[in-house]
């Protein structure tokens, strides 16, 4: 009787292990198939990234390949030509409104940036805390929970943090306040364009 129970338990445990492995692989594949969702929720999916170390590399390479074949980008209802002068650079955008960050994303991609987008202050901070490297960070002024100032403060509290932070916002004419008083490296009004962001990038990234 005891032997039979042990056998049944062993079978159940083995079946459970195989099921968990199957679910992990299935979830990884689903994330791979939905690369945008992975990139934008990468901190919520750390388990799959950690367990499948090639997943993120594959997704990012695929995204770079896709954008490298595009000659023009949609920006503010019009088209702009690709100017890959910042090819190889990485930008992180903190913004929760697609109607807002799609324009920022397209402008930066048109200039050659590889772009990640996250919706919360916590996600922005965790990207840096967990070892992601970026050349520049664009943070929204307002999040559903928190603010751009919260994001700035938390990032500056991280050890060895030295990435320039740009506040991108619909608030107009307040550069002196946000840069000189609050401490952002730069300030840019939405919607951004190639021309006005290139001025900022040249100053911040020393190019």
ABEGO torsion letter per residue (X at the ends): XAAAAAAAAAAAAAAAAAAAAAAAAAAAAAAAABAAAAAAAAAAAAAAAAABAAAAAAAAAAAAAAAAABABBBBGGBBBBBBAAABGBBBBBBBABAAAAAAAAAAAAAAGBBBBBBABAAAAAAAAAAGBBBABBBBBABBABEBAAAAAAAAAABBGBABBBBBBBABBGAAAAAAAAAGBABBBBOBBBAAAAAAAAAAAAGX
